[in-house]
């Protein structure tokens, strides 16, 4: 496979430079969270989506962070508008992708490889997700949501070096962790990761079973995402168009 190793800086017109917006849900070191998920939106022109989302926020006078854990009746319509921007752009541009990994921490895969070091799992899952989405002649820039990590963590350096060594070239330009409150594309990833993981929780009876308005809103948003992606459920691997969800048990 030609991985672009022969490219030079003077070939700038042949090099693609997409952004990857990376977020996760579920605490790796918590017994309470059975599922750990990590997902990303990959796109070359994030400003196009960000501009449209900013218009929605202005029209709706909405300044709060969009988060799966904060889905309520008053913001559900706005969350749908924000997600619709992503799905509409993805429908028009095949290079816009959403990719995700869901890991069942009670499954053999996690216990075998990461039982004693959950934070290593976060690093390795990031590497797997990003490495699988580096295309020919691409150099990625990664914007990741801030996440708890031990002080010794060299996450950014390790992920970048491992992937670049694997490709034998500059495949990851850099990784920067930011607060998702200031980035609408990270918030889109949060909504997608949260909703899709919620489907697995529902199937294992780990989600709220009440008929409260908040639970109904979560189910509503989940169904909205299923319809947009054209899938019936997220309890198994999904590969449809621009969307790829991989389960590890």
Backbone as JSON, one array per atom type, in Angstrom:
{
  "sequence": "XXXXXXXXXXXXXXXXXXXXXXXXXXXXXXXXXXXXXXXXXXXXXXXXXXXXXXXXXXXXXXXXXXXXXXXXXXXXXXXXXXXXXXXXXXXXXXXXXXXXXXXXXXXXXXXXXXXXXXXXXXXXXXXXXXXXXXXXXXXXXXXXXXXXXXXXXXXXXXXXXXXXXXXXXXXXXXXXXXXXXXXXXXXXXXXXXXXXXXXXXXXXXXXXXXXXXXXXXXXXXXXXXXXXXXXXXXXXXXXXXXXXXXXXX",
  "N": [[0.84, -1.2, 0.0], [0.58, 2.18, -0.87], [1.58, 4.54, 1.24], [2.13, 7.15, 1.16], [4.77, 7.72, 1.7], [6.7, 8.76, 0.02], [6.22, 11.4, -0.33], [6.99, 14.9, -0.41], [7.59, 18.08, 1.21], [7.26, 19.96, -0.73], [5.3, 18.9, -2.23], [2.85, 19.91, -1.47], [0.35, 20.38, -2.58], [-0.66, 17.9, -3.0], [-1.03, 16.76, -0.59], [-3.29, 15.92, 1.91], [-4.94, 17.39, 4.7], [-6.66, 16.63, 7.08], [-8.76, 17.29, 9.99], [-9.19, 15.67, 13.12], [-11.6, 15.14, 15.49], [-11.79, 14.18, 18.71], [-13.35, 12.24, 21.2], [-14.5, 10.73, 24.29], [-16.42, 8.35, 26.26], [-17.44, 7.09, 29.45], [-15.84, 5.83, 32.3], [-12.7, 4.45, 32.51], [-11.49, 3.36, 34.75], [-13.52, 2.75, 36.46], [-15.82, 0.66, 38.05], [-18.47, 1.0, 37.75], [-19.07, 1.88, 35.21], [-19.69, 0.0, 32.59], [-19.2, 0.03, 29.86], [-16.76, 1.38, 27.71], [-16.2, 3.96, 25.46], [-14.92, 5.39, 22.49], [-14.79, 7.95, 20.13], [-14.73, 9.67, 16.93], [-14.92, 12.55, 14.82], [-14.0, 13.11, 11.55], [-12.79, 15.5, 9.37], [-12.13, 17.78, 6.69], [-12.7, 20.46, 6.41], [-13.55, 21.95, 8.87], [-14.59, 24.41, 9.58], [-16.81, 24.91, 8.04], [-18.97, 23.41, 9.1], [-18.88, 24.42, 11.7], [-19.53, 27.1, 11.32], [-22.23, 26.96, 10.5], [-23.37, 25.82, 12.78], [-22.89, 27.82, 14.62], [-24.64, 29.75, 13.65], [-27.08, 28.55, 14.29], [-26.93, 28.54, 17.08], [-26.96, 31.27, 17.55], [-29.48, 32.03, 16.52], [-31.14, 30.59, 18.21], [-30.43, 31.57, 20.6], [-28.65, 30.15, 22.24], [-26.22, 29.18, 24.41], [-25.09, 27.22, 25.94], [-23.08, 24.27, 26.63], [-23.33, 21.48, 24.47], [-24.2, 18.37, 25.5], [-24.36, 14.83, 25.97], [-25.1, 13.94, 28.5], [-26.65, 15.98, 29.34], [-29.12, 16.1, 28.13], [-32.28, 17.36, 27.71], [-35.82, 18.24, 27.69], [-35.96, 20.98, 26.91], [-33.62, 21.49, 25.45], [-33.42, 19.51, 23.55], [-34.56, 19.84, 20.86], [-32.67, 21.68, 19.86], [-30.28, 20.25, 20.01], [-30.81, 18.34, 18.06], [-30.88, 19.97, 15.79], [-28.21, 20.81, 15.71], [-26.86, 18.35, 15.36], [-27.98, 17.7, 12.92], [-26.7, 19.4, 11.18], [-24.17, 18.22, 11.03], [-24.84, 15.66, 9.92], [-25.99, 16.42, 7.48], [-23.84, 17.69, 6.2], [-22.08, 15.52, 6.08], [-23.48, 13.86, 4.36], [-23.19, 15.23, 2.01], [-20.49, 15.25, 1.59], [-18.24, 12.79, 1.17], [-15.83, 12.52, 2.46], [-16.09, 13.35, 5.03], [-16.24, 11.81, 8.08], [-17.52, 9.58, 10.61], [-16.26, 7.71, 13.18], [-15.95, 5.01, 15.51], [-15.25, 3.23, 18.56], [-16.47, 0.74, 20.72], [-16.07, -0.65, 23.84], [-16.56, -3.44, 25.79], [-16.04, -3.7, 29.07], [-16.3, -5.88, 30.66], [-15.85, -7.94, 29.04], [-13.77, -10.46, 27.45], [-11.69, -9.37, 25.91], [-10.94, -6.82, 26.95], [-10.28, -7.5, 29.62], [-8.16, -9.24, 29.26], [-6.15, -7.69, 28.06], [-6.01, -5.17, 29.35], [-6.67, -5.06, 32.04], [-5.13, -4.36, 34.3], [-4.21, -1.82, 33.76], [-5.96, 0.6, 32.99], [-5.69, 3.17, 31.84], [-3.77, 2.86, 29.92], [-5.26, 1.53, 28.12], [-6.96, 3.54, 27.1], [-5.1, 5.05, 25.7], [-4.18, 3.16, 23.81], [-6.57, 2.51, 22.45], [-7.1, 4.96, 21.28], [-4.97, 5.09, 19.51], [-5.54, 2.88, 17.84], [-7.98, 3.72, 16.71], [-7.32, 6.14, 15.39], [-5.18, 5.34, 13.73], [-6.44, 3.59, 11.99], [-7.75, 5.34, 10.38], [-6.15, 6.89, 8.84], [-5.52, 7.96, 5.72], [-4.15, 7.51, 2.4], [-1.62, 9.79, 1.58], [-2.28, 11.62, 3.56], [-2.1, 13.84, 6.37], [-2.85, 14.04, 9.67], [-4.43, 16.26, 12.0], [-5.09, 16.31, 15.39], [-7.68, 17.0, 17.57], [-8.47, 16.65, 20.79], [-10.76, 15.91, 23.42], [-10.41, 17.09, 26.75], [-9.4, 14.8, 29.27], [-9.44, 12.78, 32.25], [-6.25, 11.82, 33.43], [-3.33, 10.04, 34.52], [-0.57, 11.73, 36.17], [1.81, 10.99, 35.08], [1.32, 10.5, 32.48], [1.98, 10.39, 29.02], [0.37, 10.81, 26.86], [-0.24, 12.35, 24.43], [2.28, 12.52, 23.12], [2.95, 9.78, 22.94], [0.88, 8.62, 21.4], [1.08, 10.03, 18.97], [3.78, 9.44, 18.2], [3.74, 6.61, 18.01], [1.92, 6.1, 15.92], [3.08, 7.53, 13.77], [5.53, 6.17, 13.6], [4.56, 3.7, 12.88], [3.56, 4.14, 10.28], [5.8, 5.03, 9.11], [6.27, 7.62, 8.44], [5.3, 11.13, 8.58], [2.29, 11.06, 9.85], [0.52, 11.86, 11.8], [0.17, 15.08, 12.61], [-0.02, 16.53, 14.99], [-1.28, 16.5, 18.39], [-3.74, 17.91, 20.34], [-5.16, 18.61, 23.42], [-8.24, 19.91, 24.45], [-10.72, 21.92, 26.11], [-13.94, 20.83, 25.78], [-16.07, 22.56, 25.97], [-15.65, 24.78, 24.45], [-15.73, 23.99, 21.83], [-17.64, 23.09, 19.18], [-17.62, 20.84, 17.49], [-16.38, 18.83, 18.96], [-18.41, 18.6, 20.79], [-20.43, 17.55, 19.21], [-19.34, 15.02, 18.75], [-19.42, 14.07, 21.37], [-22.22, 13.86, 21.76], [-22.86, 11.89, 19.85], [-21.21, 9.69, 20.6], [-22.14, 9.28, 23.21], [-24.91, 8.69, 22.82], [-24.86, 6.4, 21.14], [-23.45, 4.58, 22.71], [-25.24, 4.43, 24.78], [-27.25, 2.89, 23.67], [-26.16, 0.32, 23.79], [-26.1, 0.05, 26.55], [-28.83, 0.06, 27.11], [-29.6, -2.36, 25.94], [-28.38, -4.15, 27.64], [-29.73, -3.68, 29.91], [-28.8, -1.63, 31.56], [-29.3, 0.99, 31.5], [-31.36, 3.79, 32.5], [-34.63, 2.87, 33.38], [-36.94, 4.2, 33.75], [-39.81, 6.3, 32.97], [-39.23, 8.94, 32.74], [-38.99, 12.4, 31.72], [-36.43, 13.06, 30.94], [-35.22, 10.57, 30.32], [-36.87, 9.83, 28.22], [-36.19, 11.81, 26.42], [-33.54, 11.13, 25.85], [-33.92, 8.66, 24.59], [-35.36, 9.53, 22.4], [-33.47, 11.16, 21.06], [-31.55, 9.23, 20.49], [-32.98, 7.59, 18.68], [-33.31, 9.43, 16.65], [-30.66, 9.69, 15.76], [-30.15, 7.07, 14.91], [-31.93, 6.9, 12.74], [-30.84, 8.85, 11.06], [-28.38, 7.72, 10.46], [-29.22, 5.41, 9.32], [-29.58, 2.88, 10.53], [-30.7, 0.08, 12.57], [-29.99, -0.61, 15.16], [-27.28, -0.28, 17.57], [-25.93, -2.43, 18.61], [-24.21, -4.16, 17.5], [-21.44, -4.44, 15.14], [-21.26, -1.65, 12.95], [-21.23, -0.5, 9.7], [-21.81, 1.83, 7.59], [-21.92, 3.75, 4.84], [-20.5, 6.82, 5.54], [-20.05, 6.14, 8.15], [-18.78, 4.31, 10.89], [-18.87, 1.89, 13.3], [-17.38, 0.03, 15.77], [-17.47, -2.89, 17.7], [-16.08, -4.23, 20.71], [-15.72, -7.07, 22.58]],
  "CA": [[0.0, 0.0, 0.0], [1.29, 3.45, -0.88], [1.14, 5.32, 2.4], [2.55, 8.54, 1.01], [6.11, 7.89, 2.24], [7.56, 9.45, -0.94], [5.82, 12.8, -0.44], [7.86, 15.94, 0.12], [6.84, 19.28, 1.55], [6.95, 20.67, -1.97], [4.09, 18.28, -2.78], [1.77, 20.34, -0.59], [-0.94, 20.32, -3.25], [-1.1, 16.5, -3.01], [-1.19, 16.32, 0.8], [-4.54, 16.29, 2.58], [-4.66, 17.68, 6.12], [-7.92, 16.66, 7.84], [-8.81, 17.37, 11.44], [-9.93, 14.62, 13.81], [-12.11, 15.61, 16.78], [-11.81, 12.92, 19.45], [-13.95, 12.3, 22.54], [-14.78, 9.4, 24.84], [-17.39, 8.29, 27.35], [-17.22, 5.94, 30.32], [-14.58, 5.87, 33.04], [-12.0, 3.18, 32.38], [-11.11, 2.82, 36.05], [-14.72, 2.69, 37.3], [-16.62, -0.55, 37.88], [-19.85, 1.4, 37.45], [-19.21, 2.04, 33.77], [-19.35, -1.25, 31.92], [-18.74, 0.29, 28.5], [-15.92, 2.53, 27.4], [-16.31, 4.24, 24.04], [-14.15, 6.52, 21.97], [-15.23, 8.22, 18.78], [-14.15, 10.86, 16.33], [-15.35, 13.12, 13.55], [-12.88, 13.47, 10.69], [-13.23, 16.4, 8.32], [-11.07, 18.66, 6.19], [-13.1, 21.87, 6.5], [-14.44, 22.05, 10.05], [-15.21, 25.74, 9.67], [-18.12, 24.91, 7.38], [-19.94, 22.96, 10.09], [-18.85, 25.33, 12.85], [-20.25, 28.32, 10.94], [-23.66, 26.67, 10.52], [-23.78, 25.61, 14.17], [-22.9, 29.14, 15.25], [-25.89, 30.4, 13.24], [-28.15, 27.94, 15.09], [-26.79, 29.04, 18.45], [-27.38, 32.67, 17.56], [-30.94, 32.1, 16.34], [-31.82, 30.0, 19.37], [-29.88, 32.2, 21.81], [-28.2, 29.0, 23.03], [-24.77, 29.28, 24.65], [-24.61, 26.11, 26.78], [-22.4, 23.15, 25.98], [-24.19, 20.36, 24.11], [-23.65, 17.15, 26.07], [-25.31, 13.74, 26.1], [-25.57, 13.87, 29.88], [-27.5, 17.15, 29.62], [-30.26, 16.11, 27.22], [-33.54, 17.66, 28.38], [-36.82, 18.7, 26.72], [-35.74, 22.33, 26.41], [-32.52, 21.59, 24.48], [-33.48, 18.41, 22.59], [-34.66, 20.31, 19.48], [-31.42, 22.33, 19.46], [-29.3, 19.17, 19.78], [-31.13, 17.75, 16.76], [-30.45, 20.92, 14.77], [-26.75, 20.76, 15.66], [-26.49, 17.08, 14.73], [-28.41, 17.71, 11.53], [-25.63, 20.05, 10.43], [-23.16, 17.2, 10.77], [-25.34, 14.64, 9.0], [-26.17, 17.04, 6.16], [-22.5, 17.88, 5.62], [-21.54, 14.19, 5.78], [-24.19, 13.36, 3.18], [-22.69, 15.96, 0.84], [-19.03, 15.11, 1.47], [-17.86, 11.46, 1.64], [-14.6, 12.56, 3.26], [-16.47, 13.57, 6.43], [-16.5, 10.48, 8.63], [-17.64, 9.35, 12.05], [-15.77, 6.38, 13.52], [-16.11, 4.82, 16.95], [-15.02, 1.92, 19.17], [-17.15, 0.49, 21.99], [-15.4, -1.76, 24.5], [-17.22, -4.01, 26.97], [-14.97, -3.96, 30.02], [-16.5, -7.21, 31.25], [-15.51, -8.92, 28.02], [-12.44, -11.06, 27.51], [-10.69, -8.54, 25.25], [-10.45, -5.8, 27.88], [-9.66, -8.13, 30.78], [-6.89, -9.86, 28.86], [-5.13, -6.73, 27.66], [-5.94, -3.89, 30.05], [-7.26, -5.13, 33.38], [-4.29, -3.72, 35.31], [-3.81, -0.48, 33.36], [-7.03, 1.14, 32.15], [-5.3, 4.35, 31.1], [-3.09, 2.37, 28.73], [-6.33, 1.18, 27.17], [-7.38, 4.78, 26.43], [-4.05, 5.39, 24.73], [-4.17, 2.17, 22.73], [-7.78, 2.65, 21.65], [-6.91, 6.16, 20.47], [-4.05, 4.72, 18.43], [-6.27, 2.03, 16.9], [-9.0, 4.5, 16.0], [-6.68, 7.09, 14.49], [-4.38, 4.63, 12.73], [-7.35, 3.02, 11.0], [-8.39, 6.39, 9.6], [-5.15, 7.65, 8.09], [-5.56, 7.55, 4.32], [-2.98, 7.83, 1.59], [-1.28, 11.21, 1.39], [-2.92, 12.44, 4.6], [-1.48, 14.16, 7.66], [-3.96, 14.41, 10.53], [-4.29, 17.05, 13.22], [-6.07, 15.74, 16.32], [-8.2, 17.81, 18.67], [-9.08, 15.69, 21.72], [-11.34, 16.48, 24.62], [-9.66, 16.84, 27.98], [-9.87, 13.63, 30.0], [-8.57, 12.48, 33.39], [-5.11, 10.95, 33.13], [-2.3, 10.15, 35.55], [0.43, 12.78, 35.92], [2.91, 10.43, 34.3], [0.83, 10.23, 31.12], [2.57, 11.05, 27.85], [-0.6, 10.4, 25.85], [-0.11, 13.02, 23.14], [3.53, 12.11, 22.49], [2.94, 8.35, 22.64], [-0.04, 8.34, 20.28], [1.67, 10.59, 17.76], [4.98, 8.7, 17.81], [3.4, 5.24, 17.62], [1.29, 6.09, 14.59], [4.07, 7.95, 12.78], [6.47, 5.05, 13.43], [3.85, 2.63, 12.17], [3.46, 4.49, 8.87], [7.11, 5.38, 8.6], [6.2, 8.99, 7.92], [4.46, 12.02, 9.37], [0.86, 10.8, 9.63], [-0.14, 12.7, 12.79], [0.92, 16.34, 12.76], [0.01, 16.88, 16.4], [-2.48, 16.23, 19.18], [-3.96, 18.95, 21.33], [-6.34, 18.42, 24.25], [-8.9, 21.17, 24.74], [-11.99, 21.83, 26.82], [-15.0, 20.71, 24.78], [-17.03, 23.67, 26.08], [-15.38, 25.79, 23.43], [-15.62, 23.4, 20.49], [-18.91, 22.44, 18.84], [-17.43, 19.54, 16.87], [-16.2, 17.9, 20.07], [-19.72, 18.39, 21.38], [-21.13, 16.61, 18.32], [-18.8, 13.68, 19.05], [-19.97, 13.7, 22.68], [-23.61, 13.43, 21.58], [-22.88, 10.63, 19.11], [-20.62, 8.64, 21.44], [-23.05, 9.03, 24.33], [-26.15, 8.05, 22.37], [-24.59, 5.06, 20.62], [-23.12, 3.74, 23.86], [-26.49, 4.26, 25.53], [-27.98, 1.77, 23.07], [-25.61, -0.91, 24.39], [-26.55, 0.01, 27.95], [-30.24, -0.33, 27.1], [-29.68, -3.78, 25.61], [-27.93, -4.9, 28.82], [-30.54, -3.21, 31.04], [-27.96, -0.8, 32.41], [-29.78, 2.37, 31.39], [-32.56, 4.08, 33.27], [-35.85, 2.24, 32.85], [-38.1, 5.02, 34.09], [-40.42, 7.03, 31.86], [-39.04, 10.36, 32.99], [-38.82, 13.21, 30.52], [-35.03, 13.0, 30.53], [-35.01, 9.27, 29.67], [-37.58, 9.9, 26.94], [-35.39, 12.66, 25.53], [-32.38, 10.34, 25.41], [-34.4, 7.68, 23.62], [-35.73, 10.29, 21.21], [-32.25, 11.56, 20.36], [-30.96, 8.0, 19.97], [-33.73, 7.2, 17.49], [-32.98, 10.43, 15.63], [-29.34, 9.34, 15.22], [-30.32, 5.81, 14.16], [-32.58, 7.22, 11.47], [-29.9, 9.6, 10.22], [-27.34, 6.79, 10.02], [-29.84, 4.32, 8.59], [-29.37, 1.61, 11.22], [-31.75, -0.28, 13.53], [-29.42, -0.56, 16.52], [-25.83, -0.2, 17.65], [-25.48, -3.53, 19.47], [-23.21, -4.92, 16.75], [-20.66, -3.58, 14.27], [-22.0, -0.89, 11.95], [-20.44, 0.17, 8.66], [-22.78, 2.36, 6.63], [-21.48, 5.01, 4.27], [-19.42, 7.54, 6.24], [-20.12, 5.83, 9.57], [-18.19, 3.03, 11.24], [-18.88, 1.64, 14.74], [-16.8, -1.29, 16.01], [-17.68, -3.41, 19.06], [-15.07, -5.14, 21.26], [-16.29, -7.76, 23.76]],
  "C": [[0.87, 1.25, 0.0], [0.75, 4.32, 0.25], [1.6, 6.76, 2.32], [3.96, 8.78, 1.51], [7.0, 8.71, 1.33], [7.18, 10.91, -1.09], [6.87, 13.72, 0.18], [7.01, 17.17, 0.44], [6.46, 20.08, 0.31], [5.73, 20.09, -2.68], [2.84, 18.7, -2.01], [0.39, 20.25, -1.24], [-1.49, 18.9, -3.34], [-1.41, 15.98, -1.61], [-2.51, 16.83, 1.35], [-4.27, 16.43, 4.07], [-5.95, 17.76, 6.93], [-7.69, 16.87, 9.33], [-9.6, 16.18, 11.97], [-10.31, 15.15, 15.19], [-12.48, 14.38, 17.59], [-12.41, 13.11, 20.85], [-14.29, 10.89, 23.0], [-15.87, 9.5, 25.9], [-17.15, 7.02, 28.15], [-15.86, 6.02, 30.98], [-13.92, 4.5, 33.01], [-11.69, 2.54, 33.74], [-12.3, 2.74, 37.01], [-15.49, 1.41, 37.0], [-18.05, -0.22, 37.46], [-20.09, 1.5, 35.95], [-18.75, 0.78, 33.06], [-18.73, -1.01, 30.54], [-17.85, 1.52, 28.44], [-15.96, 2.73, 25.89], [-15.47, 5.45, 23.68], [-14.52, 6.71, 20.51], [-14.6, 9.49, 18.24], [-14.89, 11.26, 15.07], [-14.1, 13.54, 12.8], [-13.4, 14.35, 9.56], [-12.1, 17.34, 7.92], [-11.4, 20.14, 6.35], [-14.07, 22.05, 7.68], [-15.17, 23.38, 10.14], [-16.58, 25.78, 9.03], [-19.22, 24.48, 8.36], [-20.02, 23.94, 11.26], [-19.62, 26.61, 12.55], [-21.76, 28.1, 11.02], [-24.17, 26.47, 11.95], [-23.83, 26.94, 14.92], [-24.17, 29.91, 14.88], [-27.06, 29.87, 14.06], [-28.11, 28.49, 16.51], [-27.28, 30.49, 18.55], [-28.9, 32.79, 17.45], [-31.69, 31.63, 17.58], [-31.38, 30.63, 20.69], [-29.4, 31.12, 22.79], [-26.69, 29.04, 23.17], [-24.22, 28.13, 25.47], [-23.89, 25.06, 25.94], [-23.42, 22.05, 25.67], [-23.55, 19.07, 24.59], [-24.74, 16.09, 26.2], [-25.89, 13.69, 27.5], [-26.48, 15.03, 30.26], [-28.66, 17.25, 28.64], [-31.55, 16.29, 28.0], [-34.54, 18.18, 27.34], [-36.52, 20.06, 26.12], [-34.62, 22.42, 25.37], [-32.54, 20.47, 23.44], [-33.63, 18.91, 21.15], [-33.37, 20.96, 18.97], [-30.34, 21.28, 19.19], [-29.54, 18.53, 18.42], [-30.68, 18.67, 15.62], [-28.93, 20.86, 14.59], [-26.28, 19.47, 14.98], [-26.87, 17.04, 13.26], [-27.4, 18.42, 10.64], [-24.57, 19.03, 10.06], [-23.65, 16.19, 9.73], [-25.55, 15.2, 7.58], [-24.83, 17.23, 5.46], [-21.88, 16.53, 5.23], [-22.2, 13.59, 4.55], [-23.66, 14.0, 1.9], [-21.21, 15.74, 0.58], [-18.6, 13.75, 2.03], [-16.58, 11.43, 2.47], [-14.87, 12.91, 4.72], [-16.89, 12.23, 7.01], [-16.74, 10.55, 10.13], [-17.25, 7.91, 12.32], [-15.71, 6.24, 15.03], [-15.77, 3.38, 17.35], [-15.77, 1.85, 20.48], [-16.53, -0.76, 22.61], [-16.19, -2.17, 25.74], [-16.14, -4.42, 27.96], [-15.12, -5.28, 30.75], [-16.15, -8.31, 30.26], [-14.07, -9.38, 28.13], [-11.36, -10.17, 26.93], [-10.08, -7.54, 26.23], [-9.71, -6.44, 29.05], [-8.29, -8.7, 30.45], [-5.8, -8.82, 28.67], [-4.95, -5.56, 28.61], [-6.44, -3.91, 31.5], [-6.46, -4.34, 34.41], [-3.91, -2.29, 34.96], [-4.85, 0.13, 32.43], [-6.62, 2.36, 31.33], [-4.47, 3.99, 29.86], [-4.11, 1.99, 27.66], [-6.78, 2.42, 26.41], [-6.36, 5.17, 25.36], [-4.08, 4.44, 23.54], [-5.4, 2.27, 21.85], [-7.69, 3.89, 20.76], [-6.02, 5.86, 19.26], [-4.78, 3.88, 17.38], [-7.24, 2.85, 16.06], [-8.37, 5.44, 14.97], [-5.92, 6.38, 13.38], [-5.27, 4.06, 11.62], [-8.0, 4.05, 10.11], [-7.4, 7.34, 8.95], [-5.15, 7.12, 6.66], [-4.28, 7.98, 3.6], [-2.82, 9.33, 1.44], [-1.96, 12.13, 2.38], [-1.98, 12.66, 5.78], [-2.59, 14.71, 8.54], [-3.54, 15.35, 11.65], [-5.42, 16.63, 14.15], [-6.4, 16.73, 17.42], [-8.96, 16.86, 19.59], [-9.64, 16.42, 22.93], [-10.45, 16.16, 25.82], [-10.26, 15.64, 28.71], [-8.92, 13.37, 31.16], [-7.45, 11.52, 33.0], [-4.08, 11.1, 34.24], [-1.23, 11.16, 35.17], [1.57, 12.29, 35.05], [2.55, 10.28, 32.82], [1.57, 11.06, 30.07], [1.69, 10.76, 26.63], [-0.34, 11.03, 24.48], [1.16, 12.56, 22.41], [3.5, 10.65, 22.07], [2.06, 8.02, 21.44], [0.57, 8.82, 18.97], [2.86, 9.76, 17.29], [4.66, 7.29, 17.32], [2.82, 5.19, 16.21], [2.29, 6.51, 13.51], [5.11, 6.86, 12.53], [5.84, 3.93, 12.63], [3.8, 2.9, 10.66], [4.82, 4.82, 8.26], [7.14, 6.76, 7.97], [5.41, 9.84, 8.89], [3.0, 11.79, 9.0], [0.0, 11.61, 10.59], [0.72, 13.94, 12.99], [1.07, 16.71, 14.23], [-1.3, 16.56, 17.06], [-2.58, 17.31, 20.25], [-5.24, 18.65, 22.1], [-6.93, 19.78, 24.62], [-10.18, 20.89, 25.52], [-13.12, 21.85, 25.78], [-16.03, 21.83, 24.86], [-16.85, 24.69, 24.98], [-15.32, 25.25, 22.02], [-16.87, 22.6, 20.15], [-18.73, 21.08, 18.18], [-17.11, 18.47, 17.91], [-17.54, 17.61, 20.74], [-20.58, 17.46, 20.52], [-20.64, 15.19, 18.6], [-19.34, 13.19, 20.38], [-21.39, 13.17, 22.54], [-23.68, 12.08, 20.88], [-22.34, 9.48, 19.95], [-21.58, 8.27, 22.57], [-24.29, 8.28, 23.92], [-25.92, 6.62, 21.92], [-24.22, 4.11, 21.74], [-24.36, 3.46, 24.7], [-27.3, 3.09, 24.98], [-27.47, 0.44, 23.61], [-26.05, -1.06, 25.84], [-28.01, -0.43, 28.03], [-30.37, -1.83, 26.87], [-29.27, -4.66, 26.78], [-28.65, -4.46, 30.09], [-29.72, -2.42, 32.06], [-28.38, 0.67, 32.37], [-31.03, 2.56, 32.23], [-33.8, 3.53, 32.61], [-37.1, 3.06, 33.13], [-38.65, 5.69, 32.83], [-40.32, 8.54, 32.09], [-38.81, 11.1, 31.68], [-37.38, 13.14, 30.02], [-34.72, 11.7, 29.8], [-35.68, 9.27, 28.3], [-36.81, 10.75, 25.92], [-34.17, 11.91, 25.0], [-32.8, 9.33, 24.36], [-34.77, 8.36, 22.3], [-34.49, 10.65, 20.39], [-31.53, 10.34, 19.77], [-31.66, 7.56, 18.69], [-33.45, 8.16, 16.34], [-31.65, 10.07, 14.95], [-29.41, 8.04, 14.42], [-30.91, 6.09, 12.79], [-31.63, 7.94, 10.52], [-28.81, 8.7, 9.66], [-27.9, 5.61, 9.23], [-29.58, 2.95, 9.2], [-30.5, 1.37, 12.22], [-31.25, -0.24, 14.96], [-27.91, -0.53, 16.42], [-25.26, -1.3, 18.55], [-24.52, -4.47, 18.75], [-22.47, -3.95, 15.83], [-21.55, -2.92, 13.22], [-21.0, -0.28, 10.97], [-21.41, 0.58, 7.55], [-22.26, 3.69, 6.12], [-20.3, 5.61, 5.01], [-19.25, 7.11, 7.69], [-19.6, 4.41, 9.86], [-18.15, 2.89, 12.77], [-18.43, 0.21, 14.97], [-16.97, -1.67, 17.47], [-16.53, -4.34, 19.45], [-15.64, -5.76, 22.54], [-15.31, -8.79, 24.28]]
}
